Amino acid sequence: MTVVVSGGRNVGVGRPRAGWPLRGLEYEQDHYPRSGVWDEQFSFSHSYTHIYKSQPWIFVLANKLARGIGRLPLKSYSLDLDTGERDRLRRHPLPILLSRPYPRGSRFRLVEHTIGSLAVFGNALWWKYRPSPGRAPVELWPLDWRRIVIRTGDTAPVEHFEYWASGGKVVMLPDDVVHFQFWSPEGITGTSPLEPLRSTLAIETAGREYAAASFRNAIRPSGALVSERGLNDTQKKELRKQIEATHSGTANAFRMMLLTGGLTWQTFSHTAEEGQTVEQRKLNQIEACAVYDIPPPLVAILDNATFSNITEQAKILYRDTFGPWLGLVEDTLGAQLLWGEPEFGESFCEFDLGEVLRADIDVRGTAYERMRSVRTPNEMRDLENLPRIDDPGADTIYVPLNYEGVGLEPQPTAPEQPAPARVPADRRQ
């Protein structure tokens, strides 16, 4: 079954859309193998979804981005092209659409899904529901990127998008979707951040399996039992069975071993490779942080953390790490959601970092004192979520009297008044 979604109607079925746009398609938990990492050297083959679920540091880093950006307010503004002034939109279709993108949906879930999909797949897709052809969208549905296929066109880079499931496929035209993607040399699809971590993830998996095996067996591969006489196969099996029964498993770890029959224990030294297992896993964590551009101390890797640099790195996270992600989302919304929609007019969206970067009250007070020449008292009260003051003085910018404009004539000052003459005490009445 093929369903074509365009202009708010399922053309292939011939009935209006009601509720979930992909209704009627059976959703399977299995995912397509095309979205995955495979490394021949380590025989490491997993889908991106499995990596996200099974690799703790990928889980942590992707969630750090998705939830950190999801909590940021996404505000809408109108722009005056003549003056460059902008005004906050509140009771307008655009902020209402972003705050309630789909039934029972929220702005946080929409942004979290978008950033999470970008962090895992390098792509994210929204489907735009229009109540009628030519109308602005009134719902935005985030879709599962694992089930998206892009078909290239003859006159345009993308002819349409296909959503695949066991019950058929849904065809969506480019004007009815918002496609977020990272740059990729392959063209119309973005590259997953997990791709450059192929070998890193394979080594991390091998290290975790090695650690799990050591705990599971509870016999350190650091020594051997040496017999003064030869043992046949039956005796070897019986001896191994007794040792495993006595010392195998975490509950039997470090129990005393009693050797008889000429058996002695010979200790092996660890190799240099085994001695570096922990350090190698730390290096894997650092490489994953580098790919996602997240300072390690902010995801509980505290080897080089200090009290002072933690605060600065938290600012770096929002300023430098989140910055490109926010720019990608904002520009994509402007190009694929707002542009060409008369209902939205000359509007744009912008994430507000001020709420999460607010310092303590003393630092904010000092900053507001310095901003009196560029912000009005009512604007600063708005930053503190305080009500406006209905007074002309609250909408005025204040500057010190000793400020003078460059190249301007100095303002005349009032002449000093002579001090009153002192009257002798004996002549005072």
Residue pairs with C-beta under 8 A, 6 or more apart in sequence:
1 12
1 24
1 25
1 167
1 168
1 169
2 12
2 168
2 169
2 170
2 171
3 10
3 11
3 12
3 13
3 24
3 168
3 169
3 170
3 171
4 10
4 11
4 12
4 170
4 171
5 11
5 17
5 21
5 127
5 170
5 171
5 172
5 173
5 176
6 133
6 172
6 173
6 176
7 130
7 132
7 133
7 134
7 176
8 16
8 17
8 129
8 130
8 131
8 132
8 133
8 135
9 15
9 16
9 17
9 133
10 16
10 17
12 171
17 129
19 103
20 141
21 127
21 129
21 141
21 170
22 143
22 163
22 165
22 170
24 167
24 168
25 163
25 165
25 166
25 167
25 168
25 170
26 165
26 166
26 167
27 165
28 165
28 166
31 47
31 49
31 146
31 147
32 146
32 147
32 164
33 47
35 47
35 48
35 49
35 121
35 145
35 146
35 192
36 45
36 46
36 47
36 48
36 50
36 51
37 44
37 45
37 46
37 48
37 51
37 192
37 194
37 195
37 197
37 198
37 201
38 44
38 45
38 46
38 198
39 45
39 198
39 199
39 201
39 202
41 199
41 202
42 199
42 202
42 203
42 205
42 206
44 198
44 201
44 202
44 205
46 54
46 201
47 146
48 120
48 121
48 146
48 192
48 194
49 120
49 146
51 58
51 120
51 194
51 201
52 58
52 59
52 62
52 120
53 59
55 201
55 204
55 205
57 204
57 284
57 285
57 288
57 289
57 299
58 120
58 194
58 197
58 201
58 288
60 299
60 300
61 119
61 288
61 289
61 292
61 294
61 299
62 116
62 119
62 120
62 292
63 116
64 292
64 294
64 298
64 299
65 115
65 116
65 119
65 292
65 294
65 321
65 322
65 325
66 111
66 112
66 113
66 115
66 116
66 119
67 112
68 317
68 318
68 322
69 111
69 112
69 115
69 322
69 325
69 326
69 329
69 351
70 108
70 109
70 111
70 112
70 115
71 108
71 356
72 111
72 322
72 326
72 351
72 352
72 353
72 355
72 356
73 351
73 352
73 355
74 98
74 107
74 111
74 349
74 350
74 351
74 352
75 88
75 89
75 95
75 349
75 350
75 351
75 352
76 88
76 89
76 92
76 94
76 95
76 98
76 347
76 348
76 349
77 86
77 87
77 88
77 89
77 347
77 348
77 349
77 350
78 86
78 87
78 89
78 92
78 345
78 346
78 347
79 85
79 86
79 346
79 347
79 348
80 86
80 346
81 346
86 348
89 95
89 347
92 347
93 136
93 138
93 343
93 344
94 338
94 344
94 347
94 349
97 137
97 138
97 139
97 140
98 107
98 110
98 140
98 349
99 106
99 107
100 106
100 107
101 107
101 110
101 139
101 140
101 141
101 142
102 110
102 139
102 140
102 141
103 139
109 142
110 126
110 140
110 142
111 329
113 124
113 142
114 124
114 126
114 142
114 180
114 329
115 124
115 325
115 329
117 123
117 124
117 125
117 142
117 145
117 180
118 124
118 180
118 181
118 182
118 190
118 325
118 328
119 193
119 292
120 192
120 193
120 194
121 145
121 146
121 190
121 192
122 181
122 182
122 184
122 189
122 190
122 191
122 192
122 193
122 195
123 145
123 148
123 179
123 180
123 181
123 182
123 189
123 190
124 142
124 145
124 179
124 180
124 181
125 142
125 143
125 145
125 148
125 161
125 177
125 178
125 179
125 180
126 140
126 141
126 142
126 143
126 177
126 178
126 337
127 140
127 141
127 143
127 172
127 176
127 177
128 137
128 139
128 140
128 176
128 177
128 178
128 337
129 137
129 138
129 139
129 140
129 141
130 136
130 137
130 138
130 176
131 138
135 343
136 341
136 342
136 343
136 344
137 337
137 341
140 178
140 337
143 163
144 163
147 163
147 164
147 165
148 161
148 162
148 163
148 164
149 161
149 162
149 164
150 158
150 161
150 162
150 188
150 189
151 158
151 159
151 160
151 161
151 162
152 158
152 159
152 188
153 159
153 160
156 174
157 187
157 188
158 174
158 179
158 188
159 174
160 171
160 172
160 173
160 174
161 171
161 172
161 173
161 174
161 177
161 179
162 169
162 170
162 171
162 172
163 169
163 170
163 172
177 336
178 332
178 333
178 336
178 337
179 332
179 336
180 190
180 328
180 329
180 332
181 188
181 189
181 190
182 190
182 191
182 193
182 328
183 190
183 191
184 190
184 191
185 191
193 291
193 292
194 201
196 291
197 287
197 288
197 291
200 284
200 287
200 288
201 284
203 280
203 284
204 281
204 284
207 277
207 280
207 281
207 284
208 281
210 277
211 277
214 220
214 221
215 250
216 249
217 248
218 247
218 248
218 249
218 250
218 252
218 253
219 243
219 244
219 247
219 248
221 268
222 267
222 268
222 269
222 270
223 265
223 266
223 267
223 268
224 265
224 266
224 268
225 239
225 243
225 259
225 263
225 264
225 265
225 266
226 263
226 264
226 265
226 266
227 261
227 262
227 263
228 262
228 264
229 262
231 239
243 257
246 252
246 255
246 257
247 253
247 255
247 257
257 265
259 265
282 301
282 303
285 296
285 301
286 296
286 301
289 295
289 296
289 299
289 301
292 321
293 320
293 321
294 317
294 321
295 313
295 316
295 317
295 321
296 303
296 304
297 304
297 305
297 309
297 310
297 313
298 310
298 313
298 314
298 317
315 357
318 353
318 356
318 357
319 353
322 353
326 351
329 351
330 348
330 349
330 350
330 351
333 348
333 349
334 348
334 349
337 344
338 344
338 347
338 348
338 349
354 383
358 364
359 367
364 384
368 375
368 380
371 380
372 397
372 398
372 399
373 397
373 398
373 399
373 400
374 397
375 397
376 394
376 395
376 396
376 397
377 389
377 393
377 394
377 395
377 396
378 388
378 389
378 394
378 395
381 387
381 388
381 389
381 394
382 388
388 394
404 410
404 411
